[in-house]
Each structure stands twice: as structure tokens, then as C-alpha cells.
Amino acid sequence: MERLPGFRDFYPEPLPPGEAWSTNVRTHIFDSWRKVARRYGFQEYDGPPLESLELFTTKSGAEIVGQLYNFLDKGERSIALRPEMTPTLARMISACERAYKKPIKWFAIPQLFRYERQQKGRLREHFQFNADIFGENDMAADAELIALLIDTLRALGLTSDDFVIRLSSRNAWQEFFSSRCHDSSKAYEFYQIIDKMEREDPSKSDALLQGMGFSMVEVQQFIDAAVPTVELQTILDNLNARGMAEFVRIDYNVIRGLAYYTGVVFEAFDRKGEFRAIAGGGRYNNLVKLLSGGKVDIAGLGFGMGDVVLTELLKSRKLLPRLGSHIDAFCRIEEESLRSATLSLIQTLRESDLGIDYPFTPTKADKQFKRAQELNASNVIRLERSESGEIIAKVKDCKTRVEQVLPIAEVATYLITNKSLKSDQASKG
């Protein structure tokens, strides 16, 4: 049987022939996401992968149904696999925001599902890093979120030569639109044209704009001038104070087609233009109010970063570390009479948070050595009986080949201390 189109199997390293997706790479990315988010004071949350279909249609309109995995459940409820996390988050915030001090800073790493055409950088499922802030209207929150995005990408080895945050504002476009058109009902259509301009044939965009009373020339002049609004300048000054100015530029081509954005919007792109957007987000102050039926009104902003494009970018820039299996020690058992004593030691070491493996059945010494190498063991441990009959441990460092003879009670402390020293040396190096 084959997996469904647009879905992925994740294998541990080394990958089987023809397979592209690695659990080791995924863990590396997830660990980095979590580490940086916690550094910024964000707390992790989660929600159900199945939600009421109404949650998504309320936010995005009935047209989104064609992009969803949706069905009637056994209770005759219309439900869908989540295509994004923000509606779930807004539902949770509207239910419980009074229980939390403001601002609320949360992050999640959900798996999301969309039934749509597959293309480069887009599958029918992906994992996504979502970071959101609620209860803060000041632009300092927008700057904080963008700084988090920058540091998340930097933590994976990317630099200002690799990516740029294109910063824009729905308010700037609203002012542009209102100064030339007094029919607010046409605003959404106008935003859709602008959002697709970089991907559409210029003549088609020009025709659509002229049909609304605009010209391509004036729109392009507005974009090219890239004059920051007061809110955007505030964010730029904030990021400049952090030493992050080189990662950001004003770009009014970014408008974010989703109807619920209300202010600052931004997208992260690779500098070479080889991939789809790495991440995108902005301020959506009306979403919680919309989904709560007006019962809760709280400002919100956030961004999402998918794992598919990010993984492709890291591979392209050769920024993925050497990944594979690794354990702290492999316990050889050459004397079956010492198997029980070895199992006792193994349990002690594992309870000390050390990664340990061993042969399940009697195995030749050379095969045990080979297995230790396959598992990339840092040490090999073998128990022996001394001349006095005491059981001792011989611990050999697989890199230096230095062997220590230790009482069994001291093995865990030795391995932990040695591991810590190597970690310190690696970080300094």
C-alpha cells in the first residue's frame, strides 16, 4: 500500500533510497523553534486537529471548503481537519482570555492539512511554527514578533544574506484606497488584485485596477516609494535598536490576501527568490471578536512558518547539521554470566537520562563493536570480574580510545561529567 498523495513519511537517518523527509531534521527544526520561542517568553499550547467546519468558514468564507478535508462525523456534525491554527487559537483565547495576564504570548507546532494542488514547497500536510500575541495594541508587540521570526531563522544558521522580512501595512493601503475610491465595498477586491500583482501578468492587473478606477502607474509609484507609515517607522526603530535593521525592508507588494488582517503585515523570503514565502503574518485585531460573536474583543497578531519550504531552504544553503542516531554508550556483554549485572547498570544509566543500548541476545564481540559504531555510541562499556571477584566496568571513549576502569557505582557520574565537558568544548569551539 502507498501513502496518500501530498503526505509524507518521516524516516530516521540514514534515509532509505528515494525518501526525502527525515525525523532527525524535523526534530532539529522543532527543537530550534521551541528554544527561541521560550527565550522570548512564549508558552506552548495545542488544540485538536479536528474542528467544526463553521470555525473556518466564519473566518475565511465558504470558499475555503474546497481546500479542506471535511466530512460529517457520526454525530452528523460538519467538521474539518485544521488547515491553519489561528482559528483554533482565537476560539481558545475567546473562551479563556480572562484567566491569563496580558499580553498573552503563545506558540504551537501543529500539523495542518489542506486538500489542494501540490506544488514546490506546498504539500497537503505540513507542520507549522505559530507564534501569537494577544492583548497588546502597541507596535512594540509587532516588533517583538518580527524579532522572534528573525531570531528563529538565525538560530537555524540563516543570515541577512539568506532572508529578508518584507514589511507592509494594511492601514497604508487603506489610506491609499480611501483617498482614491469612496466605495468601501470594493476594498477587498482591490486588496486581492494587489496581493496577486507579483504573480499575475501586468496587463491583467492593470486592466483589473482600471476597472476599479485606479492605474497601474500610481499603484507602482506608491510601492516603489516605500515610505514607511508612523507605525512601520516605529517598528523599524525598535528593530534597529536590537541590531536587526539589515533583516527588514518596507515592501508594499506584501498585503496578505486574508481578509482578517487589520494593520501591519509581513512575510519572510529567501534573498535569492528560489522558494515560496518562508513565513508570513501580521495583526488581526478583529478575529477573536468575529469568532466569539462579539463577546470578546481583544487585539491579536501572529505569524506562521511552515516546515516544507524551510527544510528545502536549509538543504539548499547546506545548513543542516550531520544528523543520525547517537547514544551515550553501548554496553557490550561478552560474559553471559554478567548479563544481569549489565542490565542493572543499563537501567541505572538510563534513569540518569543517558542514552544506552546493548545486545538482546548472545552476540559475537565483532558484531557488538559494529553495532556500537552504527549507533554512533560515544562510549563502549564492558563489565568484568576483577581478581578479587568484584564486578568492575571498563569504559572506553570511542573517539579518544582512552579506557577507564571504574567501580559500577561511578559509571553514571563519569559519563555525565565527560558528556558535559565535551558539550562545553563544542560550544566554545
Phi, psi and omega per residue, in radians:
M1 nan 2.516 -3.111
E2 -1.873 2.705 3.099
R3 -1.237 2.810 -3.129
L4 -1.211 2.582 3.102
P5 -1.032 2.383 3.095
G6 1.490 0.021 3.122
F7 -1.956 2.837 -3.025
R8 -2.192 2.539 2.871
D9 -1.721 2.371 3.082
F10 -1.900 2.076 -3.132
Y11 -1.867 2.614 2.989
P12 -1.272 2.674 3.084
E13 -1.186 2.585 -0.070
P14 -1.328 2.498 -3.048
L15 -1.235 2.483 3.031
P16 -1.115 2.708 3.116
P17 -0.958 2.341 3.084
G18 1.488 -0.076 3.132
E19 -1.785 2.426 -3.007
A20 -1.947 -0.272 -2.968
W21 -1.905 2.179 -2.998
S22 -1.948 2.298 3.027
T23 -1.138 -0.547 3.137
N24 -1.148 -0.737 3.094
V25 -1.141 -0.760 3.139
R26 -1.048 -0.770 3.118
T27 -1.113 -0.707 3.104
H28 -1.023 -0.787 -3.135
I29 -1.201 -0.824 3.141
F30 -1.034 -0.768 -3.132
D31 -1.063 -0.699 3.130
S32 -1.166 -0.779 3.095
W33 -0.971 -0.870 -3.091
R34 -1.121 -0.738 -3.088
K35 -1.059 -0.817 -3.100
V36 -1.243 -0.706 3.130
A37 -1.048 -0.744 3.129
R38 -1.204 -0.546 3.083
R39 -1.097 -0.516 3.134
Y40 -1.594 0.094 3.107
G41 1.421 0.327 3.096
F42 -1.513 2.503 3.100
Q43 -1.869 2.549 -3.096
E44 -1.493 2.442 3.057
Y45 -2.301 3.055 3.040
D46 -2.727 2.929 3.128
G47 -2.611 3.089 -3.076
P48 -1.308 2.527 3.083
P49 -1.252 -0.325 3.077
L50 -1.862 2.326 3.110
E51 -2.382 2.889 3.017
S52 -1.062 2.355 3.105
L53 -1.004 -0.576 -3.108
E54 -1.069 -0.538 3.135
L55 -1.032 -0.687 -3.094
F56 -1.472 -0.616 3.112
T57 -1.248 -0.555 3.079
T58 -1.106 -0.680 -3.115
K59 -1.365 -0.773 -2.936
S60 -2.027 -0.048 3.141
G61 1.589 2.883 -3.061
A62 -1.142 -0.391 -3.092
E63 -1.147 -0.320 -3.112
I64 -1.256 -0.329 -3.087
V65 -1.010 -0.611 3.132
G66 -1.146 -0.248 -3.130
Q67 -1.790 0.043 -2.993
L68 -1.884 2.748 2.846
Y69 -1.581 1.751 -3.070
N70 -2.309 2.677 -3.092
F71 -2.903 2.959 3.003
L72 -1.558 2.265 3.105
D73 -1.499 -3.063 -3.064
K74 -1.199 -0.260 3.055
G75 -1.665 0.238 3.139
E76 1.095 0.492 3.074
R77 -1.649 2.441 3.070
S78 -1.450 1.998 -3.072
I79 -2.280 2.927 -3.120
A80 -2.605 2.601 2.924
L81 -1.210 2.375 -3.034
R82 -1.100 2.226 3.070
P83 -1.575 -0.282 3.116
E84 -2.727 2.910 -3.040
M85 -1.736 -0.411 -2.996
T86 -1.035 -0.721 3.096
P87 -1.063 -0.702 3.086
T88 -1.080 -0.778 3.133
L89 -1.078 -0.784 3.138
A90 -1.092 -0.655 3.080
R91 -1.098 -0.771 -3.141
M92 -1.137 -0.737 -3.140
I93 -1.128 -0.736 -3.128
S94 -1.117 -0.490 -3.123
A95 -1.434 -0.543 -2.935
C96 -2.336 0.229 -3.022
E97 -1.080 -0.460 -3.136
R98 -1.201 -0.307 -3.125
A99 -1.428 -0.108 -3.041
Y100 -2.159 2.465 3.042
K101 -1.201 2.556 -3.136
K102 -1.711 2.602 -0.056
P103 -1.321 2.606 3.054
I104 -1.552 2.181 -3.120
K105 -2.153 1.844 -3.058
W106 -2.191 2.681 3.010
F107 -2.423 2.804 3.115
A108 -2.636 2.789 3.052
I109 -2.255 1.298 -3.100
P110 -1.463 2.789 2.912
Q111 -1.669 2.273 -3.038
L112 -2.083 2.721 -3.003
F113 -2.371 2.291 3.056
R114 -2.430 2.270 3.103
Y115 -1.580 1.555 -3.115
E116 -2.533 3.041 -3.091
R117 -1.150 2.309 3.122
Q118 -1.340 2.516 3.071
Q119 -2.721 3.076 -3.105
K120 -0.999 2.185 3.112
G121 1.428 0.018 -3.130
R122 -2.408 2.123 3.093
L123 -2.041 -3.009 3.128
R124 -1.601 -0.051 2.969
E125 -2.580 2.650 3.030
H126 -2.817 2.840 3.006
F127 -1.703 2.629 -3.059
Q128 -2.498 2.376 3.013
F129 -1.524 2.029 3.093
N130 -1.962 2.270 3.057
A131 -2.269 2.285 -3.051
D132 -2.453 2.651 3.080
I133 -2.227 2.337 3.101
F134 -2.175 2.550 3.033
G135 1.531 0.392 3.127
E136 -2.478 2.087 3.137
N137 -1.617 -0.348 -3.074
D138 -1.161 2.557 -3.136
M139 -1.130 -0.221 3.065
A140 -1.048 -0.567 3.110
A141 -1.197 -0.689 3.100
D142 -1.107 -0.767 3.116
A143 -1.112 -0.689 3.124
E144 -1.077 -0.736 -3.118
L145 -1.164 -0.719 3.123
I146 -1.177 -0.667 3.085
A147 -1.101 -0.688 3.073
L148 -1.062 -0.764 3.117
L149 -1.061 -0.801 3.136
I150 -1.072 -0.834 -3.099
D151 -1.189 -0.526 3.089
T152 -1.122 -0.730 3.118
L153 -1.264 -0.660 3.107
R154 -1.137 -0.609 -3.137
A155 -1.105 -0.388 3.113
L156 -1.614 0.096 3.054
G157 1.741 -0.055 -3.141
L158 -1.366 2.572 -3.118
T159 -2.148 -3.117 3.111
S160 -1.149 -0.267 3.034
D161 -1.355 -0.306 -3.063
D162 -1.725 -0.560 -3.057
F163 -2.552 2.815 3.090
V164 -2.487 2.504 3.046
I165 -1.662 2.026 3.125
R166 -1.596 1.994 -2.975
L167 -1.835 2.327 -3.105
S168 -2.527 -3.053 -3.108
S169 -2.624 2.245 3.042
R170 -1.169 -0.531 3.118
N171 -1.132 -0.693 3.109
A172 -1.081 -0.745 3.123
W173 -1.214 -0.588 3.110
Q174 -1.117 -0.728 3.099
E175 -1.116 -0.736 3.112
F176 -1.073 -0.808 -3.116
F177 -1.124 -0.838 -3.048
S178 -1.160 -0.504 -3.140
S179 -1.272 -0.240 -3.076
R180 -2.142 -0.278 -3.118
C181 -2.477 2.266 -3.088
H182 -1.786 0.103 3.117
D183 -1.728 1.661 -3.062
S184 -1.113 -0.353 -3.133
S185 -1.171 -0.305 3.141
K186 -1.593 -0.058 -3.037
A187 -1.064 -0.801 -3.090
Y188 -1.084 -0.750 3.113
E189 -1.054 -0.715 3.116
F190 -1.079 -0.791 -3.139
Y191 -1.074 -0.656 3.131
Q192 -1.116 -0.681 3.111
I193 -1.111 -0.822 -3.128
I194 -1.096 -0.731 -3.099
D195 -1.075 -0.559 -3.071
K196 -1.691 -0.012 -3.007
M197 -1.003 -0.728 -3.090
E198 -1.200 -0.341 -3.095
R199 -1.815 -0.268 -3.072
E200 -1.658 2.791 2.998
D201 -1.128 2.248 -3.089
P202 -0.928 -0.649 -3.120
S203 -1.146 -0.611 3.109
K204 -1.196 -0.780 3.115
S205 -1.083 -0.720 -3.138
D206 -1.081 -0.749 3.141
A207 -1.106 -0.732 3.132
L208 -1.134 -0.724 3.137
L209 -1.152 -0.750 3.129
Q210 -1.095 -0.581 3.109
G211 -1.144 -0.312 3.110
M212 -1.838 0.080 3.118
G213 1.588 0.234 3.115
F214 -1.945 2.880 3.036
S215 -2.114 2.597 3.113
M216 -1.069 -0.599 -3.094
V217 -1.101 -0.833 -3.091
E218 -1.214 -0.620 3.087
V219 -1.120 -0.781 -3.125
Q220 -1.165 -0.629 3.092
Q221 -1.101 -0.712 3.105
F222 -1.088 -0.768 3.136
I223 -1.148 -0.819 -3.083
D224 -1.133 -0.605 -3.138
A225 -1.117 -0.626 3.070
A226 0.853 0.735 3.125
V227 -1.371 2.092 -3.097
P228 -1.238 2.438 3.004
T229 -1.265 3.013 3.126
V230 -1.022 -0.752 -3.120
E231 -1.133 -0.696 3.135
L232 -1.219 -0.658 3.114
Q233 -1.138 -0.637 3.088
T234 -1.060 -0.736 3.120
I235 -1.182 -0.764 3.124
L236 -1.051 -0.719 3.123
D237 -1.125 -0.703 3.122
N238 -1.085 -0.819 -3.127
L239 -1.201 -0.597 3.094
N240 -1.101 -0.682 3.113
A241 -1.092 -0.460 3.111
R242 -1.529 -0.072 -3.072
G243 1.386 0.485 -3.059
M244 -1.972 0.186 -3.040
A245 -1.032 -0.570 -3.077
E246 -1.198 -0.225 -3.105
F247 -1.613 -0.105 -2.971
V248 -2.266 2.498 2.982
R249 -2.576 2.633 3.081
I250 -1.272 2.282 3.122
D251 -2.621 1.762 -3.086
Y252 -1.337 0.013 2.959
N253 -1.119 -0.476 3.134
V254 -1.412 2.137 3.138
I255 -2.352 -0.302 3.138
R256 1.060 1.841 -3.038
G257 -1.160 -0.319 -3.106
L258 -1.140 2.330 -2.974
A259 -1.208 -0.325 -2.976
Y260 -1.520 -0.110 3.110
Y261 -1.190 2.399 -3.012
T262 -2.127 -0.126 -3.067
G263 -2.659 -2.163 -3.131
V264 -1.129 2.367 3.048
V265 -2.299 2.733 -3.112
F266 -2.761 2.730 3.065
E267 -2.472 2.569 3.084
A268 -1.819 2.271 -3.132
F269 -2.255 2.621 3.011
D270 -1.302 2.494 -3.033
R271 -1.091 -0.541 -3.091
K272 -1.416 -0.174 3.119
G273 1.214 0.476 -3.093
E274 -1.504 -0.328 -2.990
F275 -2.243 2.930 2.993
R276 -1.134 3.039 3.099
A277 -0.977 2.387 3.125
I278 -1.322 -0.670 -3.095
A279 -2.732 2.835 3.102
G280 -2.821 2.669 3.128
G281 -3.128 -2.871 -3.136
G282 2.823 -2.905 -3.083
R283 -1.673 2.352 -3.132
Y284 -2.368 1.264 -2.993
N285 -1.187 -0.273 -3.065
N286 -1.788 -0.061 -2.984
L287 -1.167 -0.827 -3.126
V288 -1.077 -0.695 3.105
K289 -1.082 -0.722 3.133
L290 -1.110 -0.851 -3.040
L291 -1.339 -0.326 3.111
S292 -1.664 0.100 -3.122
G293 1.156 0.512 3.112
G294 1.518 -0.016 -3.081
K295 -1.320 -0.547 -3.125
V296 -2.222 2.249 -3.139
D297 -2.195 1.816 -3.087
I298 -2.472 2.393 -3.127
A299 -1.158 2.544 3.125
G300 -2.533 2.683 3.040
L301 -2.755 2.676 -3.121
G302 -3.048 3.081 3.046
F303 -2.522 2.836 3.060
G304 -2.245 2.496 3.116
M305 -2.340 1.997 -3.094
G306 -1.433 2.725 -3.092
D307 -1.454 -0.350 -3.039
V308 -1.216 -1.012 3.133
V309 -1.095 -0.723 -3.128
L310 -1.051 -0.765 3.134
T311 -1.108 -0.748 3.110
E312 -1.078 -0.704 3.135
L313 -1.144 -0.778 3.141
L314 -1.111 -0.663 3.072
K315 -1.129 -0.779 -3.119
S316 -1.063 -0.667 -3.117
R317 -1.560 0.073 3.135
K318 0.973 0.816 -3.096
L319 -1.907 0.112 3.078
L320 -1.478 2.268 3.138
P321 -1.227 2.907 3.038
R322 -1.148 2.102 -3.043
L323 -2.102 2.615 3.120
G324 2.941 -3.002 3.132
S325 -1.235 2.639 3.075
H326 -2.759 2.346 3.045
I327 -2.298 2.788 -3.131
D328 -1.317 -0.573 -3.139
A329 -2.799 2.590 2.999
F330 -1.977 2.195 -3.120
C331 -1.652 1.924 3.077
R332 -1.360 2.514 3.058
I333 -2.185 1.745 3.136
E334 -1.682 -0.458 3.089
E335 -1.951 1.937 -3.113
E336 -1.063 -0.413 3.102
S337 -1.163 -0.305 3.138
L338 -1.783 0.184 -3.126
R339 -1.095 -0.774 -3.131
S340 -1.082 -0.751 3.109
A341 -1.127 -0.653 3.114
T342 -1.162 -0.740 3.104
L343 -1.083 -0.654 3.093
S344 -1.104 -0.753 3.110
L345 -1.132 -0.757 3.140
I346 -0.997 -0.782 -3.135
Q347 -1.109 -0.713 3.113
T348 -1.076 -0.763 -3.125
L349 -1.170 -0.716 3.118
R350 -1.143 -0.646 3.093
E351 -1.206 -0.267 3.056
S352 -1.608 0.231 3.077
D353 1.227 0.587 3.082
L354 -1.871 2.512 3.115
G355 -1.507 2.059 -3.031
I356 -2.317 2.459 3.025
D357 -2.359 2.948 -3.079
Y358 -2.870 2.885 3.107
P359 -1.361 2.272 -3.135
F360 -1.200 -0.588 -3.062
T361 -2.229 2.887 3.096
P362 -0.946 2.206 -3.018
T363 -2.430 2.482 3.124
K364 -1.070 2.643 -3.056
A365 -1.037 -0.726 -3.091
D366 -1.162 -0.598 3.100
K367 -1.224 -0.561 3.094
Q368 -1.200 -0.702 3.080
F369 -1.071 -0.766 -3.124
K370 -1.093 -0.714 -3.142
R371 -1.138 -0.685 3.100
A372 -1.068 -0.692 3.119
Q373 -1.194 -0.720 3.122
E374 -1.045 -0.629 -3.117
L375 -1.522 0.017 3.137
N376 0.954 0.890 -3.127
A377 -1.268 2.394 3.087
S378 -1.306 -0.543 -3.106
N379 -2.438 2.728 2.979
V380 -2.090 2.300 -3.110
I381 -2.056 2.384 3.084
R382 -2.411 2.296 3.092
L383 -1.577 2.496 3.074
E384 -2.433 2.863 3.000
R385 -1.756 2.290 3.092
S386 -1.315 3.037 3.136
E387 -1.068 -0.468 3.133
S388 -1.469 -0.080 3.127
G389 1.658 -0.039 3.130
E390 -1.348 2.473 3.088
I391 -1.470 2.203 3.137
I392 -2.136 2.855 3.137
A393 -2.011 2.335 3.012
K394 -1.871 2.044 -3.069
V395 -1.972 2.024 -3.115
K396 -1.909 2.230 3.044
D397 -1.311 2.086 -3.041
C398 -1.188 -0.375 -3.133
K399 -1.531 -0.854 -3.087
T400 -1.536 -0.299 -3.094
R401 1.198 0.175 3.110
V402 -1.387 2.341 -3.115
E403 -1.980 2.326 3.090
Q404 -1.953 2.450 3.049
V405 -1.823 2.105 -3.005
L406 -2.355 2.648 2.921
P407 -1.138 2.569 -3.100
I408 -0.960 -0.642 -3.090
A409 -1.158 -0.276 -3.083
E410 -1.793 -0.063 -3.048
V411 -1.114 -0.809 -3.103
A412 -1.053 -0.816 3.138
T413 -1.071 -0.717 -3.141
Y414 -1.090 -0.814 -3.106
L415 -1.138 -0.734 -3.128
I416 -1.127 -0.792 -3.138
T417 -1.104 -0.781 -3.130
N418 -1.129 -0.698 3.117
K419 -1.112 -0.726 3.136
S420 -1.138 -0.717 3.119
L421 -1.091 -0.762 3.134
K422 -1.129 -0.648 3.133
S423 -1.153 -0.716 3.106
D424 -1.117 -0.728 -3.139
Q425 -1.150 -0.670 3.132
A426 -1.147 -0.708 -3.123
S427 -1.207 -0.590 3.105
K428 -1.313 -0.555 -3.137
G429 -1.323 nan nan
